[in-house]
Amino acid sequence: MNVRYIVELSDADRQGLEKLVGQGTERVRRVKRAQVLLASHRGESDAVIANTVSVGTSTVYRTKRRFVEGGLEFALAESPRPGRERKLSGEEEALLVAIACSSAPEGSAHWTLELLAGELVRRTAHEELSRETVRRRLAEQQLKPWQKKMWCIPAVDSEYVARMEDVLSLYTGEPDPVRPVVCFDETPVQLIGETRVPVAPRPRQAARIDYEYRRHGTANLFVYLDAHRAWRHVEVTARRTALDFAQCMHDLAFVHYPDAAMIRVVMDNLSTHKPGALYEAFSPALARTVLSRLEFHYVPKHASWLNMVEIEIGVLVRQCLDRRIAEQETLRAEVAAWQSRRNAAGARVRWMFGIEQAREKLGHAYPEPHETFSVAA
């Protein structure tokens, strides 16, 4: 390495390299070469550059040489690497992907690497193919035909969009103490007890519990969350019937928000979440009085992510319920302690997704306006 290569970057090249390094989307080798060129332009020695960028001094030397001999892009590009010829041609790889995306053969729940290799041998001139060859080609396409993901696929139509924007307008609107926004939902809890006394943790040994447990039935948690202030409340009940829902709405209006003129309640479409539940539980006069203080806003079907309280329920499960609790009274005490601590700490859900973001990200799902209707200017 007796030849010394000098790297002098133009302003445009330097700015391009700084952008390449900062955006974080390029391959690591390309980013490191860019860092080498920038450091060389600043006049740093090869040893310092190698130590800073975590590469060898030979890599620094080669990068500088390639820049001087071939320019910026030549210095950043990958040189062809030696290796065996790929066993599958482009057409055969496309055939492999097509097979993996098709229905599995009769008697099989899904494609396996062995089944795919055998099917490709049957359809091509190859005498044999290893499962590793098949695995690598599928990995390049990020394809795993033996895996499945399950989720609710919503029907995104005009009704979905209307309900979504209605809820988002509540979250992003100005807080109004007279007309608070409260998110409401429920979640079941299994009451589970120990069959043997757990072993407490000690240095270099985690706590130990027996894999056997004893069921003690179930309980239900009704969770309220104020969308604009640090307040939540959890009610522990034995069931989640329409009568329980009616009692929660009564308490929301007269216990938790007695001074509010109107409480805007965000909730899902569970069959018990209906105004009629209050007429089942109370006299017509009381039911009408409670409902006059409430304004129900329903999230779209299969869109529980729009209910802010779902996030809070996830926090509750992780911080408080991720253990075995055998009795309802213990559950009530533990949940009350968690609730008090969260409220005292001023913990809130910071909702960042508004109507403008929804129209940008889900614009393809919005219905097209009917062209026959005129719109006033």
C-alpha positions as a printed Julia matrix, in Angstrom:
377×3 Matrix{Float64}:
   0.0     0.0     0.0
   2.72    2.45   -0.99
   0.4     4.49   -3.22
  -1.49    7.17   -1.35
  -4.95    7.96   -2.71
  -6.42   11.39   -1.95
 -10.21   11.74   -1.68
 -11.6    15.15   -2.6
 -15.39   15.36   -2.74
 -17.46   18.02   -4.44
 -20.16   19.72   -2.4
 -22.83   17.73   -4.24
 -21.04   14.4    -3.63
 -20.48   15.22    0.04
 -24.15   16.14    0.59
 -25.25   12.98   -1.23
 -23.03   10.81    0.97
 -24.25   12.51    4.16
 -27.84   11.87    3.08
 -27.02    8.23    2.29
 -25.48    7.73    5.74
 -28.3     9.48    7.58
 -31.37    7.97    5.96
 -30.75    4.45    7.29
 -32.21    2.54    4.32
 -29.03    1.54    2.45
 -27.08   -1.68    2.87
 -24.49   -1.65    5.66
 -21.5    -2.14    3.32
 -22.58    0.8     1.18
 -23.03    3.01    4.25
 -19.58    2.09    5.59
 -17.93    2.96    2.27
 -19.72    6.31    2.33
 -18.44    6.91    5.88
 -14.9     6.05    4.74
 -15.07    8.55    1.88
 -16.45   11.31    4.11
 -13.75   10.74    6.72
 -11.05   10.66    4.04
 -12.35   13.94    2.64
 -11.94   15.45    6.13
  -8.28   14.39    6.09
  -8.4    11.62    8.71
  -5.76    8.89    8.56
  -6.53    5.35    7.42
  -5.98    3.96   10.92
  -8.37    6.45   12.5
 -10.99    5.82    9.8
 -10.71    2.04   10.22
 -11.19    2.33   13.98
 -14.1     4.79   13.7
 -16.03    2.94   10.97
 -15.15   -0.54   12.33
 -13.53   -1.83    9.14
 -10.06   -2.98    8.25
  -7.4    -0.62    6.91
  -7.39   -2.65    3.68
 -11.07   -1.81    3.22
 -10.28    1.88    3.67
  -7.46    1.63    1.13
  -9.58   -0.2    -1.47
 -12.48    2.23   -1.09
 -10.21    5.25   -1.61
  -8.53    3.57   -4.59
 -11.84    2.72   -6.25
 -13.0     6.31   -5.78
  -9.87    7.73   -7.4
  -9.9     5.22  -10.26
 -13.62    4.99  -11.0
 -15.53    7.75   -9.26
 -18.08    7.9    -6.48
 -20.58    5.26   -7.61
 -17.79    2.81   -8.45
 -16.41    3.22   -4.92
 -19.8     2.58   -3.31
 -20.87   -0.36   -5.5
 -20.45   -4.04   -4.67
 -17.87   -5.96   -6.67
 -19.09   -9.24   -8.17
 -18.47  -12.05   -5.7
 -17.21  -15.48   -6.78
 -19.38  -18.48   -6.06
 -21.19  -21.47   -7.48
 -23.75  -20.93  -10.19
 -27.31  -20.85   -8.87
 -28.95  -24.22   -9.24
 -32.34  -22.79  -10.2
 -32.83  -20.56  -13.2
 -34.99  -17.47  -13.07
 -37.94  -19.33  -14.59
 -37.53  -22.21  -12.13
 -37.43  -19.81   -9.18
 -40.62  -18.17  -10.43
 -42.18  -21.65  -10.72
 -41.12  -22.45   -7.14
 -42.79  -19.29   -5.84
 -45.96  -20.07   -7.81
 -46.09  -23.59   -6.37
 -45.49  -22.35   -2.81
 -48.36  -19.88   -3.19
 -50.76  -22.53   -4.49
 -52.87  -25.01   -2.53
 -51.0   -27.81   -0.8
 -51.27  -31.32   -2.28
 -54.04  -33.63   -1.13
 -53.43  -35.01    2.34
 -51.14  -32.12    3.39
 -52.1   -29.13    5.5
 -49.42  -26.94    3.89
 -46.33  -27.06    1.72
 -43.09  -28.2     3.35
 -39.57  -27.79    2.0
 -39.45  -31.5     1.11
 -42.8   -31.37   -0.71
 -41.76  -28.28   -2.65
 -38.41  -29.84   -3.64
 -40.16  -33.0    -4.83
 -42.79  -31.07   -6.8
 -40.13  -28.93   -8.48
 -38.15  -32.03   -9.46
 -41.34  -33.49  -10.96
 -41.96  -30.37  -13.06
 -38.37  -29.65  -14.19
 -35.36  -31.51  -15.55
 -33.58  -31.6   -12.17
 -32.88  -35.08  -10.84
 -32.85  -33.84   -7.24
 -33.03  -30.65   -5.2
 -32.05  -30.18   -1.58
 -34.4   -28.64    0.96
 -31.7   -26.0     1.62
 -31.82  -24.84   -2.01
 -35.58  -24.45   -1.73
 -35.31  -22.7     1.65
 -32.81  -20.13    0.39
 -34.84  -19.25   -2.7
 -38.01  -18.86   -0.6
 -36.13  -16.78    1.98
 -35.15  -14.34   -0.76
 -38.86  -13.77   -1.38
 -39.66  -13.69    2.35
 -42.05  -16.57    1.72
 -42.92  -19.23    4.31
 -45.89  -21.24    2.98
 -46.23  -23.22    6.23
 -47.04  -20.07    8.21
 -50.43  -18.45    8.53
 -51.57  -15.25   10.22
 -55.11  -14.77   11.42
 -56.84  -11.41   11.81
 -60.17   -9.75   11.17
 -60.39   -8.32    7.68
 -62.78   -5.33    7.91
 -65.11   -4.28    5.14
 -63.74   -0.79    4.54
 -66.69    1.07    3.03
 -68.43    4.4     3.49
 -69.9     3.3     6.85
 -66.44    2.29    8.1
 -64.97    5.62    7.0
 -67.8     7.65    8.54
 -67.47    5.95   11.94
 -63.68    6.16   11.87
 -63.67    9.91   11.19
 -66.36   10.44   13.83
 -64.18    8.8    16.5
 -60.98   10.49   15.31
 -62.66   13.9    15.47
 -63.41   13.25   19.16
 -59.8    12.3    19.91
 -58.2    15.23   18.1
 -60.75   17.88   19.12
 -60.17   20.39   21.88
 -60.75   18.97   25.4
 -64.09   20.08   26.85
 -64.62   19.38   30.57
 -68.36   19.88   30.12
 -68.5    17.33   27.28
 -65.74   14.78   28.09
 -64.79   11.92   25.77
 -64.68    8.55   27.57
 -63.61    5.31   25.9
 -65.29    2.18   27.25
 -64.73   -1.55   26.82
 -64.59   -4.8    28.77
 -62.19   -7.72   28.98
 -62.57  -11.19   30.58
 -60.15  -12.5    33.2
 -59.6   -16.11   34.28
 -59.31  -16.62   38.01
 -56.45  -19.08   38.45
 -54.92  -20.37   41.69
 -51.78  -22.31   42.54
 -51.72  -26.01   43.35
 -48.32  -25.69   45.04
 -46.61  -22.81   46.81
 -44.41  -20.87   44.34
 -40.67  -20.6    45.0
 -39.47  -17.01   45.43
 -36.62  -15.75   43.23
 -33.08  -15.48   44.53
 -29.71  -14.49   43.05
 -29.02  -16.39   39.81
 -32.41  -18.15   39.98
 -35.75  -16.97   38.64
 -39.0   -17.44   40.53
 -40.57  -20.84   40.03
 -44.23  -21.8    39.71
 -45.72  -25.21   39.09
 -47.14  -25.83   35.63
 -50.35  -27.13   37.19
 -52.99  -24.64   38.3
 -56.52  -24.63   39.62
 -59.38  -22.79   37.9
 -61.65  -20.61   40.0
 -64.0   -19.39   37.3
 -63.88  -16.08   35.46
 -64.46  -12.39   36.1
 -65.02   -9.38   33.91
 -63.38   -5.97   33.85
 -65.23   -2.89   32.61
 -62.62   -0.24   31.77
 -63.25    3.5    31.37
 -60.58    5.84   29.95
 -60.81    9.61   29.55
 -59.38   10.5    26.14
 -58.15   13.93   27.2
 -56.98   13.62   30.79
 -55.1    11.17   33.0
 -58.04    9.23   34.36
 -59.12    5.65   34.08
 -61.43    3.45   36.15
 -61.77   -0.33   36.23
 -64.89   -2.05   37.52
 -64.65   -5.75   38.43
 -67.86   -7.75   37.9
 -68.84  -11.38   37.73
 -70.5   -11.0    34.3
 -70.81   -8.61   31.37
 -74.54   -8.71   30.69
 -76.72   -5.88   29.4
 -77.69   -5.13   33.01
 -74.01   -4.76   33.97
 -73.49   -2.41   31.02
 -76.5    -0.34   32.08
 -75.1    -0.01   35.62
 -71.75    1.15   34.19
 -73.45    3.84   32.11
 -75.44    4.96   35.17
 -72.24    5.23   37.24
 -70.46    7.03   34.41
 -73.15    9.72   34.32
 -73.87   10.17   38.03
 -70.75    8.94   39.89
 -67.73    9.62   37.7
 -68.96   12.69   35.77
 -71.83   14.18   37.77
 -71.14   17.74   36.55
 -70.8    16.98   32.83
 -73.56   18.25   30.55
 -72.96   15.48   27.99
 -70.56   12.51   28.06
 -69.41   11.28   24.68
 -68.8     7.53   24.99
 -66.63    5.64   22.47
 -67.23    1.9    22.38
 -67.48   -1.11   20.09
 -70.52   -2.85   18.63
 -71.06   -5.55   21.27
 -74.7    -6.6    21.43
 -75.08   -5.33   25.01
 -73.79   -1.85   24.14
 -77.21   -0.51   23.23
 -79.5     2.17   24.71
 -82.15   -0.49   25.22
 -80.0    -2.09   27.93
 -80.84    0.81   30.23
 -84.57    0.26   29.78
 -84.03   -3.39   30.77
 -82.27   -2.34   33.96
 -84.1     0.81   35.1
 -87.48    2.44   35.04
 -88.26    4.34   31.81
 -87.83    7.68   33.56
 -84.39    6.82   34.98
 -83.27    5.2    31.74
 -84.25    8.34   29.82
 -82.43   10.53   32.35
 -79.22    8.52   32.03
 -79.36    8.45   28.24
 -79.94   12.21   28.1
 -76.45   12.6    29.6
 -74.76   10.17   27.18
 -73.86   10.33   23.5
 -72.75    6.99   22.04
 -70.09    6.84   19.31
 -69.4     3.4    17.85
 -66.11    2.4    16.23
 -66.39    0.55   12.89
 -66.86   -3.21   12.98
 -63.54   -5.1    13.24
 -61.76   -1.85   14.13
 -61.1    -2.15   17.85
 -57.75   -0.38   17.25
 -59.78    2.84   17.08
 -60.94    2.46   20.67
 -58.27    4.13   22.76
 -59.16    2.06   25.82
 -57.83   -1.06   24.06
 -54.32    0.37   24.53
 -54.98    0.94   28.21
 -56.3    -2.61   28.62
 -53.04   -3.87   27.11
 -51.11   -1.87   29.72
 -53.35   -3.26   32.46
 -52.73   -6.83   31.35
 -48.95   -6.39   31.15
 -48.49   -4.44   34.35
 -51.07   -6.01   36.64
 -52.78   -9.13   35.3
 -49.82  -11.1    33.95
 -49.89  -13.54   36.88
 -52.18  -15.99   38.63
 -54.98  -14.41   40.67
 -57.42  -16.82   42.27
 -60.13  -14.7    43.9
 -62.32  -11.88   42.69
 -61.67   -9.8    45.8
 -57.92  -10.08   45.28
 -58.39   -9.11   41.67
 -60.44   -6.09   42.68
 -57.8    -4.95   45.18
 -54.91   -5.41   42.76
 -56.68   -3.6    39.92
 -57.62   -0.73   42.25
 -53.97   -0.34   43.3
 -52.83   -0.32   39.66
 -55.54    2.19   38.76
 -54.61    4.56   41.58
 -50.93    4.43   40.69
 -51.6     5.15   37.0
 -53.93    8.04   37.77
 -51.52    9.55   40.31
 -48.65    9.31   37.82
 -50.65   11.26   35.23
 -50.3     8.45   32.69
 -52.14    9.09   29.42
 -52.55    7.56   25.99
 -51.08   10.01   23.46
 -53.18    9.54   20.31
 -51.29   10.74   17.21
 -53.54    9.5    14.37
 -56.04   12.04   13.1
 -58.42   12.51   10.19
 -55.77   13.94    7.86
 -53.47   10.97    8.47
 -56.4     8.6     7.92
 -57.23   10.2     4.58
 -53.6     9.99    3.55
 -52.93    6.4     4.61
 -56.38    4.92    3.9
 -57.3     7.12    0.96
 -57.61    4.08   -1.32
 -60.48    2.81    0.86
 -62.52    5.99    0.74
 -65.52    5.82   -1.63
 -65.48    7.97   -4.75
 -67.89   10.95   -4.6
 -70.9    10.65   -6.88
 -70.28   12.9    -9.86
 -73.95   13.66  -10.52
 -74.26   15.78   -7.37
 -73.19   19.42   -7.48
 -71.27   20.96   -4.59
 -71.77   24.58   -3.58
 -68.63   26.7    -3.72
